[in-house]
Amino acid sequence: MTDYNFKISLSPMEDYFFGGERTFGELSDQEGRNYFAYSNQYPQQTSLLGLLRYWLLVCNDCLPIEQNRELASSLIGNQSFSPQISEQPQNFGVIKKISPLLLQAGNTTYRFAHGLSTHQLRWQSGGSCYVAGTRTEVVPEIVGYDPKEENPMILIGDQGESRALKEIFNSHFQIGIKKGSDKQGFFKQQFYRLEKGARFVVYAHIDTRSDSRGDMVPTKLQDQIVFFGGEQRQFQVEVAQCSEDNGYPFGQSGTGDKFTLLSDAVVSSGIFQHCEFALSEIQEFRVGLFNADGFGFGGKSQKYNLLRRGSVLFAKNPATAIELKKLLDAPVNFRQIGFNHYFQEIYHKQDGKNK
């Protein structure tokens, strides 16, 4: 597929809520009900895809869908994202691919990173540890790491600068009671607000579309205010064409034994058999299931465990680096919407220590 041709910025106009596994549930569900709902700090890639599909429908006057089904299908396709791993891309109409989510504050664009990835690693021989059940004779030492002071996730800018997430993501809580309920309706809900001027950013390749005569015409794109996330909070969507100075800032490099995930990644547990060491966390993931026409909600999928964006995988040798790359590249349909993206680089080691 071709490069991204549009940069799309999402600026929350108020505090927001992106639901995860810890939602309230139903009042009638004694076991599944929660009184404390946590928001995710940022939207998942499937949510971004859903937002772009809705935005395209608004920009091209396709609502209500029932009266514009043919045009809507040409714009966004007939199917929602399928969580079944496929080596073929899915049809989302004019949306050919989207990038991993980024964050912009001021003139700097940030990616999400594992905090330990900025530390120097010393590889000490003479000891042993276990990685994925396999014993290794080389033990990594993380230089200058203090677990009491450092958060697992940070932000790294396009010029290499880093910031803590808490500097940009401000959390607060709302306490209340659901209308018409008894004391079991009490709740506590977490919301986030970005620092002033910060916004989410995603890059996309959006193609032309066919009109009623079958001719290819530009897809209408324009700035809009849309409702997004839990509680349907307002976001300002702004679109700009990509240029040499306004393109995706974190391109993938080609070779090496160190893999840094730019987005959450769906992989098999066997991936760690190819790793000498890994800095990684697990991200729980579900996706909404829609009916055959792509527009009617049909519940949620099973839960998947993904490797969280920012994770770092160190291959054992050049041969296992090839296998790591194959495993990350295999889910083409996930990569199409921004999952399983990474950059690969050479991590030099000499005499048991990195250069």
Secondary structure, DSSP 4 states (H G I P E B T S, - for coil): -PPP-EEEEEEESS-BBEE-S-----TT-TTT--SEEPEESS--HHHHHHHHHHHHHHHTT--SGGGSHHHHHHHH-S-----S--SS----TTEEEEPPPEEEETTEEEEEEEGGGGS-EEEEEEEEEEETTEEEEEEEEETT--TTT--SEEEEETTS-EEEGGGTEEEEEEEEE-TT--GGGEEEEEEEEEPTT-EEEEEEEE--EE-TTS-EEPPP---EEEEETBTTEEEEEEEEE--TTSS-S-PPP---SEEEESS-B---GGGGGGEEEEE--EEEE--EEE-TTS-SEEEE---EEEEPTT-EEEESSHHHHHHHHHHHHS-HHHHHTT-S-EEEE---EETTEE-
